């Protein structure tokens, strides 16, 4: 799981992005991270961008990659295996942060599909939904998240502010944001599947 790179996230594009979009974004980022760029060059990132472009610009390789990406989308994130989410009085606080960070990343990376179902939350966190009900109730009462008419959850502006206020002071929040950002995103609801 650790070796898998989310090329959609790396390029900051939708999984359903058109080939022209992939090419345009790749050119911009490749110029920024090219090792010859004295200000922003980064050889490691540049090589990852090259590999992402090679795979995503080839229809067959992209289809294979997308199948793997889809399989990984519902896998639990390793950060949720930390004892903080299960042991002691603070477990509820960490679960709240976990939910908010997952929703924060979803809103930031996929604004056209900013919601997560409780079933996906259960799968991503590896915590039974019965244990998440109290947590989601509390977050709704604090106005950090809301439940859409579809039943899925989304972070509010207050929730974003809370996450951003805690990211620098809490190592678990930081890890959640980093690990959560690397998790595959869902395809846009209004875009055709690739």
C-alpha positions in Angstrom: 0.0 0.0 0.0 2.8 2.4 0.8 4.4 2.1 -2.6 1.2 3.1 -4.5 1.3 6.7 -5.7 -1.9 8.4 -6.5 -1.1 10.1 -9.8 -4.4 11.9 -9.9 -3.5 13.5 -6.6 0.0 14.2 -7.7 -1.2 16.0 -10.8 -4.2 17.5 -8.8 -6.6 16.3 -11.5 -9.9 14.4 -11.6 -9.6 10.7 -12.3 -11.8 11.4 -15.3 -9.6 14.2 -16.7 -9.3 14.5 -20.4 -5.9 13.8 -22.1 -5.5 17.5 -22.9 -5.9 18.4 -19.3 -3.3 15.7 -18.2 -0.8 17.0 -20.8 -1.3 20.7 -19.8 -1.0 20.1 -16.1 2.0 17.8 -16.6 3.8 20.5 -18.6 3.2 23.1 -15.9 4.3 20.9 -13.0 7.2 19.4 -14.9 8.6 22.9 -15.6 8.1 23.8 -11.9 9.9 20.7 -10.6 12.5 20.2 -13.3 15.9 19.7 -11.6 17.3 22.6 -13.7 14.9 25.0 -12.1 17.0 26.7 -9.4 14.1 27.9 -7.3 11.6 25.0 -7.3 13.4 22.1 -8.8 13.0 18.7 -7.2 14.3 15.7 -9.0 12.3 13.1 -7.1 9.0 14.9 -7.8 9.9 15.5 -11.4 10.5 11.8 -11.9 7.2 10.9 -10.3 5.5 13.4 -12.6 7.1 11.8 -15.6 5.9 8.4 -14.5 2.4 9.7 -13.8 2.3 11.2 -17.3 3.6 8.1 -18.9 0.9 6.0 -17.3 -2.1 8.4 -17.5 -1.5 9.4 -21.1 -1.5 5.8 -22.4 -5.1 4.5 -22.5 -4.3 0.9 -21.7 -1.9 1.7 -18.8 -4.4 4.3 -17.5 -7.2 1.7 -17.5 -5.0 -0.8 -15.5 -3.9 2.0 -13.1 -7.5 3.2 -12.6 -8.6 -0.4 -11.8 -5.9 -0.6 -9.1 -6.8 2.9 -7.9 -10.4 1.9 -7.5 -9.5 -1.1 -5.5 -7.4 0.9 -3.1 -10.1 3.6 -2.6 -11.9 1.6 0.0 -8.9 0.3 1.9 -8.4 1.6 5.5 -5.7 4.3 5.8 -2.8 3.0 7.9 -3.0 6.1 10.2 -6.3 4.7 11.6 -4.4 1.7 13.0 -2.8 4.0 15.7 -3.8 3.2 19.2 -5.1 6.8 19.7 -8.2 5.9 17.8 -9.2 3.0 20.0 -7.7 3.4 23.5 -8.5 5.7 26.3 -10.8 8.7 26.8 -9.2 10.6 23.9 -10.3 8.0 21.3 -13.5 10.0 20.6 -11.5 13.2 20.0 -9.2 11.4 17.6 -12.1 9.9 15.7 -13.6 13.4 15.4 -10.3 14.6 13.9 -10.2 11.6 11.7 -13.6 12.3 10.2 -12.9 16.0 9.8 -9.6 15.3 8.1 -11.1 12.9 5.6 -13.8 15.4 4.8 -11.3 18.2 4.6 -9.2 16.3 2.1 -12.3 15.3 0.1 -13.5 18.9 -0.1 -10.1 20.2 -1.1 -9.2 17.6 -3.7 -12.6 16.9 -5.2 -14.9 19.9 -4.8 -17.4 18.4 -7.3 -17.9 15.4 -5.0 -17.2 16.9 -1.5 -19.1 14.2 0.5 -18.3 10.9 2.0 -20.9 8.2 3.0 -20.8 6.7 6.5 -20.1 3.4 4.8 -17.0 4.8 3.1 -16.0 6.5 6.4 -16.3 3.1 8.1 -14.1 1.5 5.5 -11.5 4.3 5.4 -11.2 4.4 9.2 -11.7 0.7 9.9 -14.1 1.7 12.7 -17.6 0.3 12.8 -20.3 2.9 11.9 -22.0 2.2 15.2 -18.9 3.7 16.8 -19.0 6.7 14.4 -22.6 7.7 15.0 -22.0 9.6 18.3 -19.0 11.2 16.7 -20.9 12.4 13.6 -23.7 13.6 15.8 -21.3 15.7 17.9 -19.6 17.2 14.8 -23.0 18.1 13.3 -24.0 19.8 16.6 -20.8 21.8 16.6 -21.6 22.7 12.9 -18.2 21.2 11.8 -20.0 18.9 9.3 -23.4 18.5 7.7 -25.4 15.7 6.3 -26.6 16.2 2.7 -30.1 15.0 1.6 -28.2 12.0 0.1 -27.2 11.1 3.7 -23.5 11.7 2.9 -21.3 13.9 5.1 -19.5 17.1 4.1 -17.3 19.4 6.1 -18.4 23.0 6.7 -16.3 26.2 6.7 -16.2 26.0 10.6 -14.9 22.4 10.2 -12.2 23.6 7.8 -11.2 26.3 10.2 -10.9 23.8 13.1 -8.8 21.4 11.1 -6.4 24.1 9.9 -6.1 25.5 13.4 -5.0 22.1 14.7 -2.8 20.9 11.9 0.4 22.5 13.2 -0.1 21.5 16.9 -1.3 17.9 16.5 0.9 15.2 14.9 -2.1 12.9 14.3 -4.0 15.7 12.4 -0.9 16.3 10.3 -0.6 12.6 9.6 -4.3 12.3 8.7 -4.0 15.2 6.3 -0.9 13.7 4.6 -2.2 10.1 4.5 -5.7 11.2 3.6 -4.5 13.4 0.7 -2.7 10.4 -0.7 -5.9 8.3 -0.7 -7.6 7.9 -4.0 -10.5 10.2 -4.7 -13.9 9.3 -6.1 -14.7 10.1 -9.7 -16.8 13.2 -10.3 -20.5 12.3 -10.4 -21.2 14.3 -13.5 -18.2 13.1 -15.5 -18.1 10.0 -17.7 -16.0 7.1 -16.6 -12.7 6.6 -18.3 
